[in-house]
Amino acid sequence: MMAFALFPGDSALLLAILVIGAWTLLGRVTDGLRMGMLFIATFLSWLLAPLLGNWMPAFLLPSAPIWSDLGFGAIPAFGLLMLIFSVAAYFLNKKVTLNLKYKWDIAKHEKWENLNATLGPTCGGILGVWYYLLIGGVIMPFGYFTASIQSAQPVNDPLSYQLGGRLYRDMSSLGLNGAARIFDPAPANYYPAVDIAALTYNNFSTNNLKHINRFRSRLLGYPGMVDAAYNRHIMALTHIWTTNTFFMGLHSRTNLTHLLTHQGLYAARKDDNLKAQLSQMDLHDLTRFLQSGKSQQYNVAILKQQGRDPILGRWELDPTDTLQQFKSKYPKMAERKERALLDYLETISEHLSLSFSDGYCYLEGRAFPERALGVRVANNNTNGSTNDFIPDIPPLNLTAYSWLISHGSWEKNPAGAYLTQFKLMKATSQVSIQLYPSRIMLTLESFRSEKYVFKRQKL
């Protein structure tokens, strides 16, 4: 039924005919004075409804809390206020009509009655246009969301979702969104937030796991997003676990009502610290970064102009350059051990990353050494030579999913190196980081000063 369309914009045009026509007809059967009072009642209700929206009973509010956050509680509040003001307008109109009838002479009263009757449909038509644009303004944020994020089986979506998306698209095709935006209750950052949600929804719903991991890396690699990305609630929602019902919902493009009412999303909404982090983010720049991999706010030149460190962002382990650092440190490493080390580094590098925000760094991956890889082991041969390297081979049950291995604050010393600390299970190591144009080199001081090289995230 929802797929049927006579022409682009037909549902929006039909709604205009019904709303404007109904109010014009009401004005015709009543009078201009009554319609004027209803217009005042409508205007006052529109102004006061947002103030009362949060006080509405729970059964009148949307089932998905996100819509209540956007002020959709003002809709039932508007209806309640209109009911109150309409009753008041009825008695006021009755009183004014009687006063005019007995105050004016017959000729003057007849002229007023004729004028009042003429003003009825005119005022009704104006009020109808007002209500049509008001309905369009309320539909805009809801319709934009449902039109941008299409589930795998849209016919199974609630009728309100289908209607909202359909009306938004049709009003856009008729060019009415600009006028309706006057009544749009959504805050300015709502629409870029929906764009980000749509990009996430669409890029997570592919069977290509590498594509999902790459998009997730880009999402979590935006410097302004780093701290929020590693909030425990966001991690629980975005990690690629088969037991993660929210991620699996994204992956299968499930119905939006299931995602919007997810307990994990509800917990994230209640985290004041997360709200503060997200409120400081430039969502337009994040959208641009997700689409193109380029940021106007966090490119190296801008960071230098702002006096901020160019280390911000996400870095990935470079197995080849890291191997060279181990070969320099352990020149006697046998060729067999060298191949084993490279295999190990390539294995863990697939998901291993180090992300920097303005004050914190986060090491994420499937595995990372918990001790120095190079150890001195005496051989029993006659010349007393030593084997300077034994790689720590990843366990056979190595999970396919990333997890937060270590995190902590960082600081910059006068010499220009960045300092932090890795806590790796039972091991702890001080870490110094040297920044190069496209690489960073980590020195794990407690791990025999072994070095690991990371390169800028590939976008």
VOGU-3710 file (C-alpha; in Angstrom, 3 decimals, decimal comma):
1> mmafalfpgd> 0,000/0,000/0,000  2,778/2,416/0,931  4,632/1,718/-2,330  1,701/2,937/-4,455  2,202/6,452/-5,815  0,413/8,389/-8,528  3,241/10,907/-8,976  6,127/12,346/-6,931  4,720/14,366/-4,050  1,225/12,877/-4,210
11> salllailvi> 0,964/12,078/-0,472  2,110/15,588/0,507  -0,392/17,135/-1,903  -3,182/14,904/-0,607  -2,338/15,901/2,968  -2,457/19,593/1,955  -5,888/19,163/0,376  -7,233/17,358/3,438  -5,801/19,719/6,069  -6,366/23,047/4,311
21> gawtllgrvt> -9,717/21,905/2,958  -10,935/20,729/6,377  -10,031/24,022/8,063  -11,538/26,065/5,225  -14,753/24,062/5,513  -14,754/24,527/9,278  -14,357/28,257/8,770  -17,290/28,250/6,359  -19,669/26,543/8,780  -18,555/28,724/11,701
31> dglrmgmlfi> -17,304/32,318/11,393  -14,196/34,477/11,279  -14,307/35,403/14,974  -14,233/31,778/16,079  -11,476/30,923/13,612  -9,461/33,919/14,809  -9,740/32,676/18,375  -8,680/29,201/17,258  -5,675/30,738/15,516  -4,656/32,474/18,741
41> atflswllap> -5,222/29,217/20,639  -3,058/27,384/18,110  -0,280/29,948/18,369  -0,269/29,871/22,181  -0,353/26,065/22,208  2,590/25,932/19,800  4,595/28,254/22,049  3,755/26,475/25,325  3,793/22,822/24,189  7,622/22,399/24,314
51> llgnwmpafl> 7,586/23,571/27,929  5,051/20,915/28,907  6,281/18,082/26,687  8,421/16,418/29,374  5,508/16,400/31,805  3,257/14,249/29,671  2,250/10,775/30,957  4,485/7,969/29,714  1,693/6,307/27,719  1,415/9,467/25,569
61> lpsapiwsdl> 5,133/9,573/24,762  6,868/7,692/21,893  8,064/4,169/22,701  11,604/4,972/21,515  13,186/7,382/24,055  15,173/9,169/21,343  11,984/10,825/20,068  11,172/12,119/23,535  14,686/13,590/23,700  13,958/15,473/20,486
71> gfgaipafgl> 10,881/17,062/22,004  8,192/14,856/20,491  6,453/14,966/23,875  5,317/18,421/22,739  2,836/16,742/20,352  0,473/15,382/23,045  1,075/18,576/25,035  -0,054/20,603/22,016  -3,201/18,500/21,719  -4,029/18,937/25,402
81> lmlifsvaay> -3,463/22,705/25,267  -5,593/23,009/22,144  -8,412/21,176/23,893  -8,228/23,573/26,843  -7,965/26,703/24,710  -10,718/25,516/22,343  -13,155/25,131/25,245  -12,153/28,580/26,488  -12,543/30,000/22,962  -16,042/28,504/22,704
91> flnkkvtlnl> -17,300/30,301/25,805  -15,425/33,500/24,931  -16,889/33,510/21,420  -20,363/33,004/22,843  -19,928/35,912/25,238  -18,495/38,268/22,579  -21,263/37,356/20,124  -23,974/38,187/22,683  -22,276/41,463/23,619  -22,055/42,550/19,984
101> kykwdiakhe> -25,652/41,540/19,338  -27,051/43,728/22,102  -24,482/46,549/21,825  -24,850/47,343/18,108  -27,975/48,345/16,223  -29,534/45,968/13,713  -27,914/47,486/10,595  -24,453/47,514/12,074  -24,881/44,002/13,438  -25,992/42,690/10,033
111> kwenlnatlg> -22,903/44,193/8,383  -20,745/42,504/11,022  -22,469/39,156/10,493  -21,862/39,350/6,737  -18,210/40,288/7,269  -17,786/37,599/9,929  -19,231/34,951/7,614  -16,887/36,030/4,806  -13,861/35,968/7,094  -14,680/32,425/8,244
121> ptcggilgvw> -13,358/30,435/5,259  -10,532/32,954/4,735  -9,283/32,574/8,303  -9,929/28,830/8,065  -7,751/28,578/4,943  -4,946/30,539/6,609  -5,199/28,318/9,673  -5,190/25,263/7,406  -1,925/26,389/5,800  -0,491/26,946/9,297
131> yylliggvim> -1,455/23,426/10,409  -0,166/21,883/7,204  3,247/23,481/7,654  3,166/22,625/11,355  2,522/18,961/10,534  5,270/19,107/7,913  7,710/20,612/10,424  6,992/17,890/12,975  7,326/15,203/10,304  10,664/16,516/9,008
141> pfgyftasiq> 13,071/15,105/11,654  11,133/11,854/11,941  10,727/11,471/8,186  14,354/12,369/7,437  15,460/9,648/9,847  13,203/6,930/8,423  13,904/7,958/4,811  17,675/7,888/5,367  17,763/4,562/7,207  15,856/1,877/5,342
151> saqpvndpls> 15,530/-1,516/7,006  15,902/-4,772/5,095  12,117/-5,242/5,078  10,521/-1,773/5,185  7,039/-3,231/4,742  7,386/-4,661/8,259  8,202/-1,258/9,761  5,494/0,431/11,847  3,005/2,369/9,742  4,165/5,628/11,344
161> yqlggrlyrd> 7,715/5,003/10,070  6,482/4,292/6,564  4,219/7,336/6,506  6,895/9,598/7,968  9,476/8,654/5,350  6,938/8,853/2,514  5,654/12,298/3,513  9,164/13,659/3,993  10,237/12,538/0,511  7,050/13,887/-1,085
171> msslglngaa> 7,270/17,258/0,679  10,879/17,495/-0,486  9,849/16,780/-4,073  7,303/19,635/-3,863  9,884/22,006/-2,389  7,931/22,536/0,837  10,608/21,581/3,338  11,998/25,107/3,487  8,683/26,560/4,636  7,988/23,670/7,015
181> rifdpapany> 11,410/24,048/8,641  10,036/27,044/10,580  8,161/24,518/12,715  10,958/21,920/12,846  11,545/21,016/16,533  14,886/19,252/15,970  18,125/20,935/17,119  20,667/22,038/14,520  22,976/19,034/15,049  20,172/16,498/14,585
191> ypavdiaalt> 20,453/16,138/10,803  24,239/15,581/10,639  23,769/13,070/13,484  21,220/11,214/11,350  23,651/11,283/8,409  26,280/9,631/10,624  23,756/7,072/11,863  22,734/6,308/8,269  26,354/5,869/7,165  26,961/3,537/10,105
201> ynnfstnnlk> 23,772/1,563/9,485  24,444/1,145/5,777  28,163/0,314/6,089  27,664/-2,234/8,865  25,015/-4,107/6,883  27,379/-5,860/4,488  28,695/-9,407/4,440  32,210/-8,093/3,805  33,784/-8,189/7,275  36,860/-6,299/6,057
211> hinrfrsrll> 34,640/-3,462/4,849  32,889/-3,343/8,225  36,192/-3,289/10,084  37,533/-0,579/7,798  34,492/1,634/8,281  34,557/1,029/12,027  38,240/2,005/12,057  37,437/5,220/10,223  34,563/5,998/12,583  36,716/5,394/15,648
221> gypgmvdaay> 39,723/7,063/14,037  38,224/10,537/13,880  40,288/12,473/16,480  37,277/14,256/17,929  35,503/10,912/18,301  38,276/8,953/20,019  37,307/9,493/23,660  33,610/8,955/22,945  34,373/5,894/20,800  36,091/4,182/23,717
231> nrhimalthi> 33,319/4,980/26,145  32,206/1,618/27,519  28,667/2,045/26,190  29,813/2,891/22,652  32,294/0,020/22,704  29,508/-2,351/23,703  27,405/-1,128/20,765  30,058/-1,031/18,033  32,248/-4,058/18,694  31,816/-6,808/16,156
241> wttntffmgl> 30,693/-9,685/18,352  28,152/-12,264/17,270  26,637/-11,945/20,749  26,289/-8,165/20,366  22,572/-7,871/19,595  22,862/-4,193/18,646  25,653/-4,780/16,138  23,887/-7,830/14,733  20,790/-5,661/14,356  22,817/-3,179/12,326
251> hsrtnlthll> 24,380/-5,993/10,333  21,003/-7,493/9,419  19,326/-4,090/8,849  16,704/-4,908/11,418  13,661/-2,795/12,147  14,584/0,587/13,629  12,259/0,216/16,593  14,369/-2,713/17,838  17,552/-0,643/17,630  16,113/2,558/19,112
261> thqglyaark> 14,743/0,695/22,137  17,912/-1,353/22,696  19,048/-1,312/26,334  22,634/-0,543/25,346  21,550/2,556/23,452  19,372/3,574/26,400  22,364/3,262/28,755  24,496/5,376/26,399  21,824/8,086/26,363  21,967/8,288/30,154
271> ddnlkaqlsq> 25,760/8,765/30,303  26,311/12,475/30,999  30,037/12,245/30,306  29,364/10,736/26,881  26,796/13,449/26,145  29,371/16,113/26,987  31,966/14,508/24,689  29,535/14,213/21,787  28,214/17,761/22,233  31,699/19,158/21,545
281> mdlhdltrfl> 32,062/17,275/18,272  31,720/18,901/14,865  29,231/16,486/13,309  29,464/18,066/9,859  33,223/17,513/9,847  32,775/13,940/11,102  30,308/13,247/8,284  32,811/14,611/5,771  35,534/12,440/7,313  33,408/9,275/7,095
291> qsgksqqynv> 32,557/9,964/3,471  35,955/11,055/2,167  38,509/10,296/4,883  39,399/13,992/5,019  38,817/16,402/7,884  38,978/20,177/7,721  39,312/20,382/11,485  41,929/17,702/12,154  44,356/17,849/9,257  47,996/18,317/10,219
301> ailkqqgrdp> 48,208/21,936/9,038  45,154/23,015/11,064  46,404/21,187/14,166  49,731/23,005/13,927  47,952/26,346/13,557  45,922/25,579/16,673  49,029/24,564/18,606  47,748/21,000/18,957  49,767/17,840/18,482  49,688/16,208/15,030
311> ilgrweldpt> 49,794/12,810/16,710  46,002/12,978/17,149  44,071/10,273/15,343  44,441/6,565/14,695  47,633/4,655/13,862  48,013/1,043/12,685  50,896/-1,352/13,285  53,379/-1,537/10,416  54,741/-5,136/10,479  57,575/-4,577/7,987
321> dtlqqfksky> 59,054/-1,504/9,670  58,606/-3,084/13,099  60,525/-6,145/11,911  63,379/-3,890/10,814  63,543/-2,415/14,306  63,780/-5,909/15,817  66,450/-6,922/13,309  68,472/-3,855/14,279  68,151/-4,669/17,951  68,756/-8,399/17,535
331> pkmaerkera> 71,218/-8,727/14,611  71,881/-12,395/15,407  68,220/-13,346/14,889  68,023/-16,479/12,747  66,147/-16,383/9,444  63,594/-18,885/10,765  62,915/-16,677/13,773  62,695/-13,640/11,521  59,980/-15,294/9,429  58,127/-16,363/12,581
341> lldyletise> 58,274/-12,819/13,932  56,976/-11,333/10,683  54,113/-13,838/10,637  53,281/-12,874/14,211  53,379/-9,137/13,503  51,234/-9,512/10,397  48,751/-11,600/12,377  48,259/-9,038/15,124  48,520/-5,987/12,817  45,226/-6,688/11,059
351> hlslsfsdgy> 43,273/-5,029/13,883  45,972/-3,487/16,072  45,716/0,283/16,387  46,743/3,106/18,669  44,369/6,085/18,843  45,118/9,492/20,344  42,727/12,131/21,581  43,892/15,425/23,082  44,703/13,755/26,391  44,377/9,976/26,110
361> cylegrafpe> 45,602/7,099/23,985  43,905/3,754/23,389  45,580/0,516/22,257  43,069/-1,784/20,577  43,549/-5,113/18,836  43,292/-8,867/19,060  46,653/-9,353/20,786  49,803/-7,535/21,857  52,979/-8,900/23,474  52,819/-8,975/27,262
371> ralgvrvann> 56,602/-9,209/27,636  59,754/-8,508/25,711  59,921/-10,756/22,673  63,688/-10,882/22,594  65,120/-12,998/25,402  68,622/-14,308/25,935  68,785/-18,089/25,916  72,133/-19,886/26,114  72,783/-22,562/23,532  74,678/-25,753/24,310
381> ntngstndfi> 77,005/-25,462/21,342  80,692/-25,191/21,863  81,161/-21,614/20,747  78,701/-20,313/23,386  76,640/-18,280/20,927  73,182/-17,163/21,963  69,767/-17,048/20,375  68,657/-13,462/20,944  65,058/-13,855/19,841  62,056/-16,054/20,667
391> pdipplnlta> 58,759/-14,737/19,270  55,577/-15,011/21,282  53,291/-16,914/18,909  49,592/-15,941/19,151  47,434/-18,569/20,870  45,344/-20,865/18,716  42,103/-19,571/20,206  42,926/-15,962/19,262  39,609/-14,166/18,921  38,690/-12,608/15,592
401> yswlishgsw> 37,396/-9,487/17,326  39,245/-6,487/18,664  39,178/-5,380/22,270  40,656/-2,512/24,251  44,044/-3,791/25,360  45,300/-0,744/27,237  44,518/2,938/27,630  45,750/5,891/29,609  46,782/9,514/29,474  49,785/10,785/27,545
411> eknpagaylt> 52,040/13,795/27,879  54,775/15,411/25,823  58,230/15,864/27,337  60,507/18,847/26,548  62,547/16,725/24,152  59,484/16,239/21,947  58,699/12,593/22,709  55,264/11,498/23,884  55,072/9,452/27,075  52,433/7,007/28,227
421> qfklmkatsq> 52,111/3,635/29,938  50,816/0,285/28,723  49,151/-2,053/31,189  49,183/-5,471/29,556  47,556/-8,076/31,776  50,152/-8,581/34,526  52,846/-6,558/32,771  53,296/-2,810/32,775  55,671/-0,817/30,624  56,534/2,824/30,265
431> vsiqlypsri> 56,255/3,839/26,609  57,952/6,681/24,778  56,702/7,624/21,331  58,623/9,430/18,637  56,610/11,171/15,921  57,711/11,136/12,263  55,898/12,560/9,208  53,871/9,398/8,520  54,990/7,037/11,302  55,263/6,850/15,047
441> mltlesfrse> 57,760/4,612/16,808  56,951/3,203/20,240  59,719/2,183/22,598  58,548/-0,152/25,373  61,123/0,723/27,971  60,272/-2,114/30,349  60,384/-4,618/27,493  64,106/-4,282/26,793  63,325/-1,045/24,871  61,887/-3,004/21,954
451> kyvfkrqkl> 60,364/-0,786/19,295  57,083/-0,974/17,399  56,292/1,175/14,370  52,775/2,398/13,591  51,647/4,187/10,441  48,747/6,567/9,872  45,456/4,784/9,490  44,816/3,874/5,865  41,624/5,621/4,750
//
